[in-house]
Amino acid sequence: MIIVTGYVQVPPSDLEAFARHLADLAEATRQRDGVLSYDAAVVDASRGRLLVMERWRDQQALSAHLAAADTVAFLARWGPRLSADVRKYDATRE
């Protein structure tokens, strides 16, 4: 199992639009093969800070998600406007 978790931050003025776009991506992502969970929660709206938590069956499933058109479009739109401290962990021996 692959675990991806950490924090992302957008300008507070962008938080509402970012959260809507992320919710759309999450809905599609939860239907993908190999996703075990895909969630985010606002932890500090005044700073535009969210906690993200993803669990994937394996690296292949995560790689397919990262290559999907909607994920690529999301990152192209928001990548330049966010900062992140997100890490990936291999929990093969859960």
Backbone torsions as a table, in degrees:
resi	resn	phi	psi	omega
1	MET	NA	140.9	175.6
2	ILE	-108.2	131.6	177.4
3	ILE	-114.8	130.2	176.1
4	VAL	-120.8	122.0	-177.3
5	THR	-152.2	155.4	177.8
6	GLY	154.0	-158.3	-175.6
7	TYR	-120.2	143.7	168.9
8	VAL	-124.1	151.7	-179.1
9	GLN	-139.5	133.0	175.5
10	VAL	-121.6	161.0	173.6
11	PRO	-55.3	135.3	-178.3
12	PRO	-52.1	-32.4	179.6
13	SER	-67.8	-19.0	179.2
14	ASP	-97.3	-5.6	-171.1
15	LEU	-58.8	-44.3	-177.2
16	GLU	-62.6	-47.4	179.5
17	ALA	-66.2	-41.8	178.4
18	PHE	-60.4	-46.4	-178.6
19	ALA	-62.8	-39.0	177.1
20	ARG	-64.0	-46.5	-179.0
21	HIS	-65.4	-40.0	177.6
22	LEU	-64.9	-38.4	178.2
23	ALA	-62.4	-40.4	176.8
24	ASP	-63.4	-44.6	178.3
25	LEU	-62.8	-42.2	-178.9
26	ALA	-62.0	-41.1	179.4
27	GLU	-59.7	-45.0	178.4
28	ALA	-68.6	-41.3	-177.0
29	THR	-63.5	-37.9	-179.1
30	ARG	-64.0	-13.3	177.9
31	GLN	-92.6	-5.7	-174.9
32	ARG	-77.7	148.4	175.8
33	ASP	-63.1	129.4	174.3
34	GLY	94.3	-6.4	177.1
35	VAL	-82.1	130.1	177.0
36	LEU	-99.8	-36.1	172.8
37	SER	-161.4	151.8	-178.8
38	TYR	-152.5	103.1	-172.7
39	ASP	-140.8	155.8	174.4
40	ALA	-147.5	150.3	178.9
41	ALA	-144.2	137.7	174.7
42	VAL	-71.7	125.1	178.6
43	VAL	-108.5	-19.2	177.5
44	ASP	-155.1	91.8	-177.0
45	ALA	-63.3	-33.7	-177.9
46	SER	-65.2	-22.3	177.8
47	ARG	-108.9	-3.0	-178.5
48	GLY	69.1	33.8	-173.6
49	ARG	-103.0	132.0	179.0
50	LEU	-127.0	148.9	171.4
51	LEU	-97.4	130.5	177.4
52	VAL	-116.0	146.3	-179.5
53	MET	-147.9	120.1	178.3
54	GLU	-129.8	144.7	171.5
55	ARG	-130.3	132.4	-177.5
56	TRP	-126.3	147.1	178.9
57	ARG	-57.3	-43.7	-177.0
58	ASP	-161.8	175.0	-179.2
59	GLN	-62.9	-34.7	179.4
60	GLN	-59.9	-43.3	179.0
61	ALA	-65.4	-42.8	177.6
62	LEU	-63.8	-43.4	179.6
63	SER	-61.8	-40.1	177.9
64	ALA	-63.0	-41.4	177.2
65	HIS	-61.5	-46.1	-178.2
66	LEU	-65.5	-25.5	179.5
67	ALA	-90.6	-9.7	-178.1
68	ALA	-64.7	144.2	-175.8
69	ALA	-56.2	-41.2	-178.0
70	ASP	-69.8	-34.1	176.7
71	THR	-68.7	-43.8	178.5
72	VAL	-60.0	-43.9	179.4
73	ALA	-64.9	-41.1	178.6
74	PHE	-60.6	-47.4	-178.9
75	LEU	-67.5	-34.4	177.1
76	ALA	-65.3	-39.5	-179.0
77	ARG	-73.6	-46.0	-170.6
78	TRP	-100.5	-23.3	-177.0
79	GLY	-49.2	-47.6	-179.7
80	PRO	-68.8	-14.0	-174.9
81	ARG	-108.9	8.3	179.9
82	LEU	-129.4	158.3	170.1
83	SER	-118.1	152.3	-174.5
84	ALA	-148.2	146.7	167.2
85	ASP	-129.2	82.2	-176.3
86	VAL	-119.7	133.5	-176.9
87	ARG	-124.5	152.9	179.0
88	LYS	-112.3	134.2	-179.9
89	TYR	-125.1	137.4	175.1
90	ASP	-95.2	110.5	-179.0
91	ALA	-108.1	45.8	-177.2
92	THR	-57.1	-37.7	-178.8
93	ARG	-100.7	58.9	-175.4
94	GLU	-54.2	NA	NA
